[in-house]
Amino acid sequence: MASKKHDKLLFPVVMAGGFGTRFWPLSRQAFPKQFLPLASNKALLTETLERLGNMAPPEQCYVVCGKAQLSIARKLLPKVPRKNWLAEPQARNTAPAIALAVAHISKKNPEAIVAVFPADHHIANLKAFRLRLLEAMDLARQGHMVTLGIIPTRPETGFGYIMRGEGLGGGAEGGGSAGYKVKAFVEKPDEETAKKYVARGDCFWNAGIFIFRADVMVEAFGKHMPEVAQALLRIRASLGKTGAEAVLKREFQKMTATSIDFGVAEKADNMVVVPADIGWHDLGSFQALEEVKPMDASGNVLCARTFYEECRGNVFWSKNRLIAALGVEGLVVVDTEDVLLVLDKRKCQNVRTLVERLKQDKKLSEHF
């Protein structure tokens, strides 16, 4: 796969907005989760484009992020042209962000195959990922809007699910189904419902990866989110002209702040899911490090210099100082220059709440 020539129609779009508050204090407003080397020695943002190999040239790659993140992000992906860095005037969720990218790409080529990837995930099986992406691209060429459905490995309550309908047949070279019509997108379930989804065998985790033809998405916005479509067309018409930035700022705030899932995917009748067993990890909290980092014989994740005895199932992270521990179990200990976080591992999802309270305290908000 690495030797494959560039695809002239593939335009990858990396969604690099957001702050990753559940990884605070490592993740900060000025240096969010996608800039951190959580799964390897490279930032998640860097990994996101590098896993494509040679499938698309840098001049066809786009990154959508906030203005405050542009300078740091550019250093992580120096090959992406400056004109392909799209700064959101304000954070309005994934539907407006994707519309902004589609405005630029559809002006270059209405039949371009757009592949949208979150910047904060990890994928271990690159060969399988690229094969599934090739399958999705073939389906997108036919006018389908495609999503990769992650084959679940456990009854997870933290993810949305995709239910498949009838199959389409086919498959890229190397095996695997070409996909199925999407029967339904369902919200995050409770534990009992999640167990039923996994047992059924026709439900997949929603990874937020979407592949579609640019003109098909413009049409979908027109049908399901007409105010977004109108803003998209005005932004596209302004590109390369005087006053384009003012048009972007004005039109972007007119778009409904919602996800592409809720705004388009859940309503579209041409959605297809390609099942993907690709070693995908959401990395949604410190506990998720257990999925991508090696553990010792006692289940401790050691991202630090450590000296410990009788410790089990902990996550230790420190860039500089030694962490010494005795007789503790199920903790997350994160040491940074200005913050020491000690957390019950079962409360990892609640870090976001802690950060929200921190932001409201004027004396402590500088640590966000």
Backbone torsions as a table, in degrees:
resi	resn	phi	psi	omega
1	MET	NA	-33.7	-177.0
2	ALA	-63.9	-25.3	-177.6
3	SER	-89.3	-3.9	-179.1
4	LYS	-61.2	139.1	178.0
5	LYS	-69.0	157.3	178.3
6	HIS	-58.2	142.2	174.3
7	ASP	-90.5	120.8	-176.0
8	LYS	-69.1	-15.3	-177.9
9	LEU	-102.8	-12.6	-177.1
10	LEU	-83.6	121.1	178.1
11	PHE	-121.5	94.2	177.8
12	PRO	-69.4	140.8	176.3
13	VAL	-126.2	120.6	179.6
14	VAL	-100.8	124.5	179.2
15	MET	-90.4	102.7	-171.9
16	ALA	-113.5	22.6	175.1
17	GLY	-83.8	-176.3	179.1
18	GLY	88.2	164.1	-173.4
19	PHE	-120.0	-10.8	177.9
20	GLY	58.0	53.4	-171.9
21	THR	-63.9	-22.9	-179.2
22	ARG	-74.3	-6.6	173.4
23	PHE	-105.6	14.8	172.0
24	TRP	-65.8	141.9	9.8
25	PRO	-92.6	4.3	173.6
26	LEU	-67.2	-43.4	179.9
27	SER	-90.2	125.0	179.8
28	ARG	-125.2	167.8	-179.7
29	GLN	-58.4	-38.0	-179.3
30	ALA	-87.6	-12.1	-177.8
31	PHE	-146.6	74.8	-171.9
32	PRO	-74.8	177.0	-171.9
33	LYS	-52.8	-41.3	-175.0
34	GLN	-64.9	-12.0	177.4
35	PHE	-93.5	-3.6	-175.2
36	LEU	-91.5	146.8	175.0
37	PRO	-87.1	72.3	-172.4
38	LEU	-82.0	-35.8	-175.7
39	ALA	-102.6	-19.2	-179.3
40	SER	-150.9	-160.1	177.1
41	ASN	-90.4	7.8	178.0
42	LYS	-115.9	151.8	177.9
43	ALA	-63.3	148.6	178.1
44	LEU	-56.8	-39.1	178.4
45	LEU	-60.0	-44.9	178.8
46	THR	-62.1	-44.5	178.8
47	GLU	-58.5	-36.3	-173.6
48	THR	-59.7	-44.0	178.5
49	LEU	-83.0	-36.1	-177.6
50	GLU	-63.5	-28.7	-177.9
51	ARG	-69.3	-12.1	176.1
52	LEU	-76.4	-14.4	-177.8
53	GLY	62.4	-128.3	-179.3
54	ASN	-101.2	21.3	-175.0
55	MET	-67.7	-28.1	179.1
56	ALA	-144.4	141.8	178.7
57	PRO	-76.0	158.0	-178.5
58	PRO	-56.2	-34.1	-177.3
59	GLU	-69.6	-9.8	175.9
60	GLN	-104.5	3.5	-179.3
61	CYS	-96.5	136.7	179.8
62	TYR	-124.7	148.8	176.1
63	VAL	-129.7	129.0	177.3
64	VAL	-109.7	124.9	179.3
65	CYS	-155.9	-179.9	178.0
66	GLY	-81.4	157.8	-178.9
67	LYS	-59.2	-37.9	-176.9
68	ALA	-66.7	-18.5	-175.8
69	GLN	-100.6	-6.9	-171.8
70	LEU	-58.6	-48.9	-172.5
71	SER	-63.5	-42.7	179.4
72	ILE	-69.3	-43.5	-177.1
73	ALA	-61.8	-39.5	-179.8
74	ARG	-61.8	-34.1	178.9
75	LYS	-67.2	-29.0	-179.2
76	LEU	-79.4	-24.7	179.8
77	LEU	-130.5	68.4	-173.2
78	PRO	-67.0	-18.6	-177.9
79	LYS	-81.4	-17.0	178.5
80	VAL	-74.2	123.7	-178.1
81	PRO	-58.6	147.3	-178.1
82	ARG	-58.0	-36.4	-178.2
83	LYS	-68.4	-13.6	-179.6
84	ASN	-95.0	3.7	174.1
85	TRP	-92.1	114.4	-174.8
86	LEU	-106.7	112.9	-178.2
87	ALA	-92.9	122.2	175.5
88	GLU	-71.2	132.0	175.4
89	PRO	-61.1	-29.6	177.3
90	GLN	-159.6	156.6	179.8
91	ALA	-75.8	119.9	-178.5
92	ARG	-134.4	25.8	178.0
93	ASN	78.0	-175.2	-165.9
94	THR	-80.5	-27.2	-179.2
95	ALA	-62.3	-52.2	176.4
96	PRO	-62.6	-36.7	180.0
97	ALA	-63.3	-42.8	178.2
98	ILE	-68.3	-38.0	177.8
99	ALA	-60.9	-38.7	178.2
100	LEU	-62.2	-45.3	178.8
101	ALA	-64.3	-42.1	-179.6
102	VAL	-64.9	-33.4	177.0
103	ALA	-58.8	-44.8	-179.4
104	HIS	-70.9	-45.8	-173.7
105	ILE	-72.2	-41.0	-178.6
106	SER	-66.6	-24.7	175.5
107	LYS	-69.9	-34.4	177.1
108	LYS	-73.1	-45.3	-176.6
109	ASN	-158.4	106.6	-178.7
110	PRO	-60.1	-25.1	-178.1
111	GLU	-96.8	11.6	177.2
112	ALA	-59.8	144.2	174.7
113	ILE	-91.4	111.7	-179.2
114	VAL	-94.0	128.3	177.2
115	ALA	-119.9	115.3	-174.9
116	VAL	-99.1	127.0	-178.8
117	PHE	-128.7	129.7	168.5
118	PRO	-63.2	146.9	-175.2
119	ALA	-89.6	-0.4	-172.0
120	ASP	-119.6	26.7	177.9
121	HIS	-111.3	164.9	176.0
122	HIS	-124.0	136.4	177.9
123	ILE	-126.7	120.6	-173.5
124	ALA	-87.2	-36.7	-175.6
125	ASN	-96.8	90.1	-174.6
126	LEU	-69.1	-37.8	179.9
127	LYS	-61.6	-47.3	179.1
128	ALA	-64.4	-40.0	178.8
129	PHE	-59.2	-46.5	-177.5
130	ARG	-67.7	-36.3	176.3
131	LEU	-64.7	-44.1	178.4
132	ARG	-64.9	-35.9	178.4
133	LEU	-65.9	-39.7	176.6
134	LEU	-61.5	-41.2	176.5
135	GLU	-61.4	-45.2	-179.2
136	ALA	-63.6	-39.4	179.1
137	MET	-63.5	-40.9	177.9
138	ASP	-60.7	-41.4	179.0
139	LEU	-69.4	-37.6	179.1
140	ALA	-64.3	-36.6	177.9
141	ARG	-59.5	-29.7	-178.6
142	GLN	-82.5	-2.6	178.4
143	GLY	103.1	2.8	175.3
144	HIS	-80.4	151.9	164.8
145	MET	-100.3	127.9	-166.7
146	VAL	-120.3	144.5	171.7
147	THR	-130.8	146.4	174.0
148	LEU	-85.6	122.8	178.8
149	GLY	-100.4	118.1	-176.9
150	ILE	-76.6	124.6	178.0
151	ILE	-65.7	119.1	-173.2
152	PRO	-70.8	144.6	178.3
153	THR	-108.2	-5.7	-178.4
154	ARG	-163.7	162.3	177.2
155	PRO	-77.1	82.7	-175.0
156	GLU	-86.2	129.5	178.6
157	THR	-94.7	-5.8	-176.0
158	GLY	-92.3	-1.7	-178.3
159	PHE	-118.2	153.1	166.7
160	GLY	-77.7	161.0	-178.0
161	TYR	-122.9	156.4	176.5
162	ILE	-121.1	124.0	176.6
163	MET	-96.1	130.5	-179.6
164	ARG	-91.4	152.6	173.4
165	GLY	-108.1	-136.4	-176.2
166	GLU	-72.7	151.3	-177.2
167	GLY	-81.7	157.1	179.3
168	LEU	-101.2	-18.3	-179.4
169	GLY	81.4	173.3	177.2
170	GLY	88.9	-158.1	-179.5
171	GLY	148.4	148.0	179.1
172	ALA	-73.2	161.6	177.4
173	GLU	-57.5	132.2	-178.2
174	GLY	111.1	-4.1	173.7
175	GLY	96.8	172.1	178.9
176	GLY	101.9	148.6	180.0
177	SER	-71.3	145.4	176.7
178	ALA	-77.4	-15.1	175.4
179	GLY	134.5	174.4	-177.3
180	TYR	-138.5	151.4	171.3
181	LYS	-63.4	143.6	178.3
182	VAL	-81.5	124.9	177.5
183	LYS	-83.5	-40.6	-179.5
184	ALA	-167.9	149.3	165.8
185	PHE	-100.3	132.4	-179.3
186	VAL	-124.4	147.4	-176.7
187	GLU	-72.2	173.9	179.3
188	LYS	-57.3	125.7	-175.3
189	PRO	-92.1	169.5	168.5
190	ASP	-79.0	175.5	-172.5
191	GLU	-62.8	-42.6	-178.9
192	GLU	-64.1	-42.8	178.7
193	THR	-65.7	-39.4	178.3
194	ALA	-61.0	-40.1	177.6
195	LYS	-61.6	-39.7	179.1
196	LYS	-66.4	-40.4	179.3
197	TYR	-60.6	-44.9	-178.5
198	VAL	-66.6	-40.5	-178.9
199	ALA	-66.5	-29.9	-177.8
200	ARG	-65.2	-38.3	-179.5
201	GLY	83.9	-1.1	180.0
202	ASP	-118.0	19.0	-179.7
203	CYS	-121.7	141.5	-176.0
204	PHE	-131.1	153.8	174.2
205	TRP	-71.7	141.8	177.1
206	ASN	-89.1	109.5	-176.8
207	ALA	-92.4	-2.8	180.0
208	GLY	73.9	22.0	177.3
209	ILE	-101.4	122.6	-176.5
210	PHE	-129.7	140.3	179.4
211	ILE	-130.7	129.8	-175.6
212	PHE	-160.9	161.8	172.8
213	ARG	-80.9	141.3	-174.5
214	ALA	-57.4	-45.3	-178.0
215	ASP	-67.9	-28.7	177.4
216	VAL	-68.1	-39.5	178.2
217	MET	-70.1	-36.7	175.9
218	VAL	-59.1	-43.6	178.3
219	GLU	-64.7	-40.0	-180.0
220	ALA	-65.0	-42.1	175.4
221	PHE	-59.8	-41.9	179.8
222	GLY	-60.6	-34.7	-177.9
223	LYS	-81.9	-41.1	-170.6
224	HIS	-107.2	-25.7	178.7
225	MET	-138.9	71.4	-173.3
226	PRO	-59.0	-31.7	178.9
227	GLU	-68.3	-32.6	175.7
228	VAL	-69.8	-42.4	179.1
229	ALA	-60.9	-43.1	-179.6
230	GLN	-64.1	-43.4	178.1
231	ALA	-64.6	-42.4	178.2
232	LEU	-55.9	-47.3	-177.3
233	LEU	-66.3	-36.0	177.7
234	ARG	-69.4	-40.3	176.9
235	ILE	-62.7	-45.5	-179.1
236	ARG	-61.3	-41.3	-179.4
237	ALA	-66.3	-25.4	-176.9
238	SER	-85.6	-14.7	-174.0
239	LEU	-60.4	132.0	-179.4
240	GLY	82.7	2.3	-178.5
241	LYS	-112.6	160.6	174.8
242	THR	-62.8	134.8	178.8
243	GLY	88.7	8.3	-178.4
244	ALA	-61.1	-37.8	-178.8
245	GLU	-65.2	-39.1	178.4
246	ALA	-66.5	-38.5	177.2
247	VAL	-63.3	-44.2	179.0
248	LEU	-58.7	-48.6	-178.1
249	LYS	-61.5	-41.7	-178.1
250	ARG	-70.1	-47.2	-174.1
251	GLU	-75.9	-32.8	-177.4
252	PHE	-63.3	-38.7	-178.5
253	GLN	-73.2	-12.0	176.0
254	LYS	-80.1	-18.1	-177.7
255	MET	-74.9	139.9	176.9
256	THR	-63.7	129.0	-179.4
257	ALA	-80.3	92.2	-179.4
258	THR	-151.9	170.8	-179.1
259	SER	-81.2	156.9	175.8
260	ILE	-65.9	-28.0	178.2
261	ASP	-62.2	-54.4	-176.9
262	PHE	-72.4	-38.6	-174.9
263	GLY	-74.5	-35.4	-174.2
264	VAL	-128.5	-56.7	-168.7
265	ALA	-58.3	-41.2	-177.4
266	GLU	-69.9	-17.7	-175.7
267	LYS	-104.3	-19.4	-173.9
268	ALA	-74.4	146.0	178.8
269	ASP	-99.9	4.9	179.1
270	ASN	-118.2	26.7	178.5
271	MET	-81.9	136.5	179.4
272	VAL	-129.6	142.4	176.8
273	VAL	-114.5	132.2	173.5
274	VAL	-104.9	113.7	178.9
275	PRO	-61.2	136.8	-173.8
276	ALA	-136.6	115.4	172.8
277	ASP	-105.0	87.2	-166.5
278	ILE	-125.5	13.0	-177.9
279	GLY	67.0	43.7	-176.5
280	TRP	-83.4	137.9	177.0
281	HIS	-135.2	130.8	-177.4
282	ASP	-75.0	-30.0	-176.5
283	LEU	51.2	52.8	-176.5
284	GLY	-85.7	-13.7	-179.5
285	SER	-159.7	174.6	179.8
286	PHE	-59.8	-32.3	-179.7
287	GLN	-63.3	-29.3	-179.5
288	ALA	-65.9	-16.1	177.3
289	LEU	-62.1	-23.2	177.8
290	GLU	-64.0	-21.0	-178.4
291	GLU	-84.7	-21.6	-173.1
292	VAL	-122.6	-11.3	179.6
293	LYS	-110.1	147.6	176.6
294	PRO	-67.1	147.9	178.1
295	MET	-117.9	152.4	175.8
296	ASP	-80.2	-177.3	-175.8
297	ALA	-63.4	-18.5	-180.0
298	SER	-102.3	11.0	176.5
299	GLY	78.7	20.5	177.4
300	ASN	-91.0	135.3	172.2
301	VAL	-94.9	120.8	-171.7
302	LEU	-113.2	92.3	175.3
303	CYS	-106.8	51.9	-175.1
304	ALA	-172.7	164.7	166.5
305	ARG	-75.5	123.5	-174.3
306	THR	-130.3	150.5	171.1
307	PHE	-137.7	111.8	-172.2
308	TYR	-149.1	159.2	175.9
309	GLU	-142.0	144.0	174.6
310	GLU	53.9	44.3	179.4
311	CYS	-116.6	138.2	-177.7
312	ARG	-136.3	139.0	170.0
313	GLY	61.5	35.4	179.8
314	ASN	-105.3	160.7	170.4
315	VAL	-118.1	117.4	179.7
316	PHE	-114.4	126.3	-179.0
317	TRP	-136.5	122.2	175.1
318	SER	-156.1	134.7	179.9
319	LYS	-83.9	-33.5	-173.1
320	ASN	-119.7	-59.1	-170.7
321	ARG	-79.1	150.5	173.7
322	LEU	-69.0	137.1	171.7
323	ILE	-104.8	120.4	177.5
324	ALA	-111.8	133.1	-176.0
325	ALA	-144.2	149.0	179.2
326	LEU	-141.5	121.4	170.3
327	GLY	67.5	28.7	178.7
328	VAL	-107.5	154.9	-176.6
329	GLU	-144.7	137.6	174.0
330	GLY	68.4	33.2	179.2
331	LEU	-108.0	154.9	165.1
332	VAL	-113.5	122.6	178.3
333	VAL	-122.3	116.1	-177.6
334	VAL	-123.8	119.6	-177.0
335	ASP	-113.0	119.6	174.6
336	THR	-119.7	-177.3	-177.1
337	GLU	-62.6	-33.1	-174.0
338	ASP	-123.2	-4.5	-177.2
339	VAL	-140.1	137.9	169.2
340	LEU	-115.7	116.9	179.0
341	LEU	-104.5	126.0	174.0
342	VAL	-121.6	122.6	-166.1
343	LEU	-140.9	135.9	168.4
344	ASP	-66.6	124.9	-174.7
345	LYS	-57.4	-27.6	179.1
346	ARG	-70.9	-11.8	-178.4
347	LYS	-105.3	16.8	-175.9
348	CYS	-57.9	-35.5	-179.0
349	GLN	-69.5	-16.4	-176.4
350	ASN	-90.3	0.8	178.2
351	VAL	-59.9	-34.8	178.7
352	ARG	-57.5	-42.8	178.5
353	THR	-63.7	-40.9	178.2
354	LEU	-60.9	-41.8	-179.7
355	VAL	-66.4	-40.2	178.9
356	GLU	-61.2	-39.5	177.2
357	ARG	-68.5	-37.2	179.2
358	LEU	-62.7	-41.3	-179.0
359	LYS	-63.3	-28.1	-178.3
360	GLN	-80.2	-14.6	179.0
361	ASP	-92.8	109.2	-174.4
362	LYS	-61.0	-29.9	-178.5
363	LYS	-75.4	-21.5	-175.2
364	LEU	-113.7	-10.2	-173.0
365	SER	-62.8	-19.7	179.2
366	GLU	-63.8	-19.7	-179.2
367	HIS	-82.7	1.1	175.4
368	PHE	-98.7	NA	NA
